[in-house]
Amino acid sequence: MAPKKGGASPSDGGIISRVSSSVSQSPVVYRGKKAASDTAFVAKKLLKSTGKAAWIVGTTFLVLIVPLIIEMDREQQFNDLELQQASLLGGSPK
């Protein structure tokens, strides 16, 4: 048989294939893939738990803190109104 034109012999593909497979099956590559997988898993769990914590904090703020802020604002407005009325009527301010 005549050799193929183009300068590549059949054994070149075998060498590249062997080097590629030996690199991809290397313990270093395996540990790198494992570390990346573990990192992705931890990041996913962290984001999930952070989302849950944000939901709990947000709803607690809406249920407990916002009404308190509104009530404190009403009280301040009421005190300001009393002070204004007392000054208009000529009474001594409290």
N, C-alpha and C positions, 0 to 999 in steps of 0.2 A: 504494500500500500504506500501511496505517496503521502508525505507529511503535509499537514494543513498549512495553508498560507496564512500569514498574519503574525508569525513568530511565536505563537503560543503552542506549547506542546501539551498533550493530554495530562501529563503529570503536574502541570502548574495548577490546574483546578483542584487536584487532590491535595496539594500542599496548602493552598489557601483554605480549603475546606477543613483540613486537619488543624491548622493554626486557629481558625475561627472557632471550631468546636472545642478545642482545648482551652481557649480563653473564656468562652461562655460557660464552660463547666468548671472553671477555676474556683477554688474556695474563696478567694477574695471577691469575685463577682457575686458568689452566692451570699456572702456576708453583707455585701453592699445592698443587694436586693432585699435581704431580710431586714436590714436596718431601715431601708426606705419604707418597707411594708409596715414595720412596727411604728415608725414615725407617723405615717399616714393614719394608722389606727388610733394612735393617741390623740392626734390632732382632731380627728372626727369625734371622738368621745368628749374631748375638751370643748369643742364648739357646741356639741349637743347639750352638755351640762351647763355651759355658759348661757345658752339660750333659755334653758329652763330657769336658771337663777335670775336672768333678766326679766322673765315673765313674772316670777314670784315677786320680785322687788317692785316691778311696775304696777302690778295689781294691788299690792299692799299699799303703795304710795297713793294710788287713786282712791282706795277705800278708806284709809285712815288719815293720811296727811292732808289731802286736798280739802276735805270738810273742815278740818281744824284751821287751815289757813283762811278759808272763807269765813268761818265764825270769828276768828280774830280780827279780820278786816271789818266785819259788821260791828263788832264791839268798838273798834277804833272810830268808825264813822258815827256811832251812837254817842260816844264820848265827845267828839268834836261838835256834834249837833247840840248837845246839852251845854257845852261851853259857849257856843255861839248864842244860844237862846238866853243864857244867863247874862251875857254881856249886853244883849239888846234890851233886856228887861231892867237892866241896872242893878241886878243882884250881884253879890260877890261870887266870883268864880270859885269853884271847889278846888 
